[in-house]
């Protein structure tokens, strides 16, 4: 029993030792120059720019809710989607082929409808949460629940955004989200917020806050696909965690928030996590896609880039084709020779028949003459 137990424990010990050895090898082979690259710095800087834009949307929403008692999240989102629709959707009308808006709607209209619905509801939940969180503290649990709901919906939207941007195009994503987002936000605004919109006391301050929110959201939506394509949706969201800190710093001045040293600790942890995530390439980056025949024709033939097994298969196919061709040619030659032999036999037979009939005629003529 002891021997069996030791044998069972041996694989686990080996795996643990291999993991620790692999970890130590990674630590020893760590090269800061390979991690702290210009691309990482650019991604981090662009992510912080997006975080500043999110901070701008948070500040404007807080001002509208606290100072002017304007609680219309759908109206705020409507202006953003309308700007996207006016800017990017007409570009899809001008395209030809599969990039035209008619072809896009024909093939995947329901996908963009669901994506627009998820995105609209994510914005609605996040803006609505400002009414119940630290602004009024009337129902903190409801506000936190709306934040979690909005974050979950944003996760779905960001992953779909990454897929669309990397496989299709940035303009298609923004144009279709702007189109369906405008329609959905308009319908939802009419159903849920028609009374709140009618009761808004318009002033230049309210108009300025609405404009600032729309500009920040429009810039965020326009620039975020670029950062997502450069890195990934996960890396961008890790970088956007600092938006809460920017909002906190602005809230200390504008809304008299309390500050603790733990916020600085969280900033350091966020930056370390972002760098650690980007230091190791994702599995999709490690896997090399197989080159299709069309891509080889378009980009040019590179013998060094062709795998050896593929070359061997091509050689085998060529040899087989040559053998089949030779076999067909051999069969053709044999067939021709056989046909020639048959023709020769028929010719000799016809000649012999002709000779026999000629002799019979001569005999018949001689007999008739004697008679």
C-alpha positions as CSV (number, residue, x, y, z in Angstrom):
1,X,0.0,0.0,0.0
2,X,2.8,2.4,0.8
3,X,4.5,1.6,-2.5
4,X,1.2,2.3,-4.4
5,X,0.7,5.5,-2.5
6,X,4.2,6.7,-3.3
7,X,3.6,5.8,-7.0
8,X,0.4,7.8,-7.0
9,X,2.0,10.8,-5.4
10,X,5.0,10.8,-7.8
11,X,3.2,12.4,-10.9
12,X,1.9,15.2,-8.8
13,X,5.4,15.9,-7.3
14,X,6.9,15.8,-10.8
15,X,4.3,18.3,-12.2
16,X,4.8,20.6,-9.2
17,X,8.5,20.5,-9.7
18,X,8.1,21.1,-13.5
19,X,5.9,24.1,-12.8
20,X,8.3,25.6,-10.3
21,X,11.2,25.0,-12.7
22,X,9.3,26.6,-15.5
23,X,8.5,29.6,-13.3
24,X,12.1,30.0,-12.3
25,X,13.2,29.7,-15.9
26,X,10.8,32.5,-16.9
27,X,12.1,34.7,-14.1
28,X,15.7,34.1,-15.1
29,X,15.0,34.7,-18.8
30,X,13.0,37.8,-18.1
31,X,14.2,40.7,-20.3
32,X,12.7,44.1,-19.4
33,X,13.4,45.4,-22.9
34,X,11.1,42.8,-24.4
35,X,8.3,43.7,-22.0
36,X,8.6,47.5,-21.7
37,X,8.2,48.2,-25.4
38,X,7.0,51.3,-27.3
39,X,3.8,49.4,-28.2
40,X,3.1,48.8,-24.5
41,X,3.7,52.5,-23.7
42,X,1.5,53.5,-26.6
43,X,-1.3,51.2,-25.6
44,X,-1.1,52.3,-22.0
45,X,-1.2,56.0,-23.0
46,X,-4.1,55.5,-25.3
47,X,-6.0,53.5,-22.6
48,X,-5.5,56.4,-20.1
49,X,-6.8,58.8,-22.7
50,X,-10.0,56.6,-22.9
51,X,-10.1,56.6,-19.1
52,X,-10.1,60.4,-19.1
53,X,-13.1,60.4,-21.5
54,X,-15.0,58.0,-19.3
55,X,-14.2,60.3,-16.4
56,X,-15.7,63.2,-18.4
57,X,-18.9,61.2,-19.0
58,X,-19.1,60.5,-15.2
59,X,-18.7,64.1,-14.2
60,X,-21.3,65.4,-16.6
61,X,-23.8,62.8,-15.6
62,X,-23.2,63.6,-11.9
63,X,-23.7,67.3,-12.5
64,X,-26.9,66.7,-14.5
65,X,-28.3,64.4,-11.7
66,X,-27.2,66.5,-8.7
67,X,-27.2,70.1,-9.7
68,X,-30.0,70.2,-12.3
69,X,-32.0,67.0,-11.4
70,X,-31.9,65.7,-14.9
71,X,-32.4,61.9,-15.0
72,X,-32.6,61.0,-18.6
73,X,-29.9,58.4,-19.5
74,X,-31.6,57.5,-22.7
75,X,-31.6,61.1,-23.9
76,X,-27.9,61.3,-23.1
77,X,-27.2,58.1,-25.0
78,X,-29.4,59.2,-27.9
79,X,-27.1,62.1,-28.7
80,X,-24.1,59.8,-28.8
81,X,-25.7,57.2,-31.1
82,X,-27.0,60.0,-33.3
83,X,-23.5,61.4,-33.8
84,X,-22.2,57.9,-34.7
85,X,-25.0,57.3,-37.1
86,X,-24.5,60.7,-38.8
87,X,-20.8,60.2,-39.1
88,X,-20.1,56.6,-39.9
89,X,-23.3,55.1,-41.3
90,X,-23.2,57.2,-44.5
91,X,-19.8,55.8,-45.2
92,X,-21.3,52.3,-45.5
93,X,-23.8,53.6,-48.1
94,X,-20.9,54.7,-50.2
95,X,-19.1,51.4,-50.1
96,X,-19.5,48.7,-52.8
97,X,-19.5,44.9,-52.5
98,X,-19.8,43.2,-49.2
99,X,-19.0,46.4,-47.3
100,X,-22.2,48.1,-48.5
101,X,-24.8,48.6,-45.8
102,X,-27.4,46.7,-47.8
103,X,-25.2,43.6,-47.9
104,X,-24.4,44.0,-44.2
105,X,-28.1,44.2,-43.3
106,X,-28.9,41.3,-45.5
107,X,-26.3,39.0,-43.9
108,X,-26.1,40.0,-40.2
109,X,-28.7,42.6,-39.3
110,X,-29.9,40.6,-36.4
111,X,-26.4,40.4,-34.9
112,X,-26.0,44.1,-34.9
113,X,-29.5,44.5,-33.6
114,X,-28.6,42.4,-30.5
115,X,-25.3,44.2,-30.2
116,X,-27.0,47.6,-30.3
117,X,-29.5,46.5,-27.7
118,X,-26.8,45.3,-25.4
119,X,-24.8,48.4,-25.8
120,X,-27.7,50.7,-25.3
121,X,-28.8,48.9,-22.1
122,X,-25.2,49.0,-20.8
123,X,-25.1,52.8,-21.1
124,X,-28.6,53.1,-19.6
125,X,-27.7,51.0,-16.6
126,X,-24.4,52.9,-15.9
127,X,-26.0,56.4,-16.2
128,X,-29.0,55.3,-14.2
129,X,-26.8,54.1,-11.4
130,X,-25.6,57.6,-10.8
131,X,-29.0,58.4,-9.3
132,X,-28.6,55.7,-6.6
133,X,-24.9,55.6,-5.7
134,X,-22.7,58.1,-3.9
135,X,-24.5,61.1,-5.4
136,X,-27.8,60.8,-3.4
137,X,-27.2,57.5,-1.4
138,X,-30.9,56.9,-1.6
139,X,-30.7,53.2,-2.7
140,X,-27.0,52.1,-2.7
141,X,-27.8,48.4,-3.4
142,X,-29.9,49.3,-6.5
143,X,-27.1,51.5,-7.7
144,X,-24.5,48.9,-7.2
145,X,-26.7,46.3,-9.0
146,X,-27.1,48.6,-11.9
147,X,-23.3,49.1,-12.1
148,X,-22.7,45.3,-12.1
149,X,-25.4,44.9,-14.8
150,X,-23.9,47.7,-16.9
151,X,-20.4,46.2,-16.5
152,X,-21.6,42.7,-17.6
153,X,-23.3,44.2,-20.7
154,X,-20.2,46.3,-21.5
155,X,-18.1,43.1,-21.3
156,X,-20.3,41.5,-24.0
157,X,-20.3,44.6,-26.1
158,X,-16.5,45.0,-25.9
159,X,-15.8,41.4,-26.9
160,X,-18.2,41.7,-29.9
161,X,-16.4,45.0,-30.7
162,X,-13.0,43.3,-30.7
163,X,-14.2,40.5,-33.0
164,X,-15.9,42.9,-35.4
165,X,-12.9,45.3,-35.5
166,X,-10.3,42.6,-36.0
167,X,-12.3,40.6,-38.6
168,X,-14.4,43.1,-40.4
169,X,-13.8,46.9,-40.0
170,X,-14.0,49.7,-37.4
171,X,-16.3,51.8,-39.6
172,X,-18.8,48.9,-40.0
173,X,-18.9,48.4,-36.2
174,X,-19.4,52.1,-35.5
175,X,-21.9,52.7,-38.3
176,X,-24.1,49.7,-37.4
177,X,-24.0,50.4,-33.7
178,X,-24.8,54.0,-34.4
179,X,-27.8,53.1,-36.6
180,X,-29.4,50.5,-34.3
181,X,-28.4,52.4,-31.2
182,X,-30.2,55.5,-32.4
183,X,-33.4,53.5,-33.2
184,X,-33.4,51.6,-29.9
185,X,-32.6,54.6,-27.7
186,X,-35.3,56.6,-29.4
187,X,-37.9,53.9,-28.8
188,X,-36.9,53.4,-25.2
189,X,-36.7,57.1,-24.6
190,X,-40.2,57.6,-25.8
191,X,-41.5,54.8,-23.7
192,X,-39.6,55.4,-20.4
193,X,-38.5,59.0,-20.4
194,X,-41.0,61.1,-22.2
195,X,-42.2,62.8,-19.0
196,X,-38.6,63.4,-17.7
197,X,-37.6,64.9,-21.0
198,X,-40.7,67.2,-21.1
199,X,-39.9,68.4,-17.6
200,X,-36.2,69.4,-18.3
201,X,-35.5,73.1,-17.4
202,X,-33.3,73.9,-20.3
203,X,-30.5,76.4,-19.8
204,X,-27.0,76.9,-21.3
205,X,-25.5,74.9,-18.4
206,X,-27.7,72.0,-19.1
207,X,-27.1,72.2,-22.8
208,X,-23.3,72.4,-22.2
209,X,-23.4,69.3,-20.0
210,X,-25.4,67.4,-22.6
211,X,-23.0,68.4,-25.3
212,X,-19.9,67.6,-23.2
213,X,-21.3,64.1,-22.4
214,X,-22.1,63.5,-26.1
215,X,-18.7,64.6,-27.2
216,X,-16.9,62.5,-24.7
217,X,-18.9,59.4,-25.5
218,X,-18.5,60.0,-29.3
219,X,-14.8,60.3,-29.0
220,X,-14.6,57.3,-26.7
221,X,-16.6,55.1,-29.2
222,X,-14.5,56.4,-32.1
223,X,-11.1,55.8,-30.5
224,X,-11.7,52.6,-28.5
225,X,-11.8,50.3,-31.6
226,X,-8.3,51.6,-32.5
227,X,-7.0,50.6,-29.0
228,X,-8.8,47.3,-29.1
229,X,-7.3,46.4,-32.4
230,X,-3.9,47.4,-31.2
231,X,-4.2,45.2,-28.1
232,X,-7.4,43.4,-27.0
233,X,-10.7,44.2,-25.2
234,X,-9.3,42.7,-21.9
235,X,-6.2,44.9,-22.0
236,X,-8.3,48.0,-22.7
237,X,-10.6,47.3,-19.8
238,X,-7.7,46.7,-17.5
239,X,-6.4,50.1,-18.5
240,X,-9.8,51.7,-18.1
241,X,-9.9,50.8,-14.4
242,X,-8.0,53.9,-13.7
243,X,-11.0,56.0,-14.8
244,X,-12.4,55.5,-11.3
245,X,-9.3,57.1,-9.9
246,X,-9.6,60.1,-12.3
247,X,-13.2,60.4,-11.3
248,X,-12.2,60.3,-7.6
249,X,-9.6,63.1,-8.1
250,X,-12.2,65.3,-9.8
251,X,-14.8,64.4,-7.2
252,X,-12.5,65.5,-4.4
253,X,-12.5,69.0,-5.9
254,X,-16.0,69.1,-7.3
255,X,-18.1,66.9,-5.0
256,X,-16.0,66.9,-1.8
257,X,-15.2,63.2,-1.9
258,X,-13.0,61.7,0.9
259,X,-9.6,60.4,-0.1
260,X,-7.6,57.5,1.3
261,X,-4.2,56.1,0.5
262,X,-5.8,52.8,-0.7
263,X,-6.7,54.5,-3.9
264,X,-3.0,55.0,-4.7
265,X,-2.4,51.3,-3.9
266,X,-5.2,50.4,-6.3
267,X,-3.5,52.5,-9.0
268,X,-0.2,50.7,-8.6
269,X,-2.0,47.3,-8.6
270,X,-3.9,48.2,-11.8
271,X,-0.7,49.3,-13.6
272,X,1.1,46.1,-12.5
273,X,-1.7,44.0,-13.7
274,X,-1.9,45.8,-17.1
275,X,1.9,45.3,-17.6
276,X,1.8,41.7,-16.6
277,X,-1.1,40.9,-18.9
278,X,0.6,42.5,-21.9
279,X,4.0,41.0,-21.2
280,X,2.8,37.6,-22.4
281,X,1.2,37.3,-25.8
282,X,-2.2,35.8,-26.0
283,X,-2.7,32.3,-27.6
284,X,-4.2,33.9,-30.7
285,X,-0.9,35.8,-31.2
286,X,1.2,32.7,-30.8
287,X,-0.8,30.6,-33.3
288,X,0.3,31.3,-36.9
289,X,-2.7,31.1,-39.3
290,X,-2.4,28.8,-42.2
291,X,-1.8,30.6,-45.5
292,X,-4.6,30.1,-47.9
293,X,-3.9,29.7,-51.7
294,X,-5.5,33.1,-52.3
295,X,-3.2,34.8,-49.8
296,X,-0.2,33.1,-51.4
297,X,-1.2,34.4,-54.8
298,X,-1.8,37.9,-53.5
299,X,1.3,38.2,-51.3
300,X,3.7,36.2,-53.5
301,X,5.2,32.7,-53.2
302,X,7.8,32.2,-50.5
303,X,9.3,28.7,-50.5
304,X,10.8,29.2,-47.1
305,X,7.4,29.9,-45.6
306,X,5.8,26.7,-47.0
307,X,5.9,23.8,-44.5
308,X,7.9,20.8,-45.5
309,X,5.0,18.4,-45.2
310,X,3.0,20.6,-47.5
311,X,5.8,20.5,-50.1
312,X,6.1,16.7,-49.8
313,X,2.3,16.4,-50.3
314,X,2.5,18.6,-53.4
315,X,5.4,16.5,-54.8
316,X,3.5,13.3,-54.2
317,X,0.4,14.7,-55.9
318,X,2.5,15.8,-58.9
319,X,4.2,12.4,-59.2
320,X,0.8,10.6,-59.0
321,X,-0.6,12.9,-61.6
322,X,2.4,12.3,-63.9
323,X,2.0,8.5,-63.4
324,X,-1.7,8.7,-64.2
325,X,-0.9,10.7,-67.3
326,X,1.7,8.3,-68.5
327,X,-0.6,5.4,-67.8
328,X,-3.3,7.1,-69.8
329,X,-0.8,7.8,-72.6
330,X,0.3,4.1,-72.5
331,X,-3.3,2.9,-72.6
332,X,-3.9,5.3,-75.5
333,X,-0.9,3.9,-77.4
334,X,-1.9,0.3,-76.8
335,X,-5.4,1.2,-77.9
336,X,-4.1,2.7,-81.1
337,X,-1.9,-0.3,-81.9
338,X,-4.9,-2.6,-81.2
339,X,-7.0,-0.5,-83.6
340,X,-4.4,-0.6,-86.2
341,X,-4.1,-4.4,-86.0
342,X,-7.9,-4.7,-86.3
343,X,-7.9,-2.5,-89.3
344,X,-5.2,-4.5,-90.9
345,X,-7.1,-7.7,-90.3
346,X,-10.3,-6.2,-91.8
347,X,-8.3,-4.9,-94.8
348,X,-6.7,-8.3,-95.5
349,X,-10.1,-10.0,-95.1
350,X,-11.8,-7.6,-97.5
351,X,-9.0,-8.1,-100.0
352,X,-9.3,-11.9,-99.8
353,X,-13.1,-11.6,-100.2
354,X,-12.6,-9.4,-103.2
355,X,-10.2,-11.8,-104.8
356,X,-12.6,-14.7,-104.3
357,X,-15.6,-12.9,-105.8
358,X,-13.5,-11.8,-108.8
359,X,-12.5,-15.4,-109.7
360,X,-16.1,-16.5,-109.4
361,X,-17.2,-13.8,-111.8
362,X,-14.6,-14.8,-114.3
363,X,-15.7,-18.4,-114.1
364,X,-19.3,-17.4,-114.5
365,X,-18.5,-15.3,-117.6
366,X,-16.5,-18.1,-119.2
367,X,-19.3,-20.5,-118.7
368,X,-21.8,-18.1,-120.3
369,X,-19.5,-17.6,-123.2
370,X,-19.2,-21.4,-123.9
371,X,-22.9,-21.7,-123.7
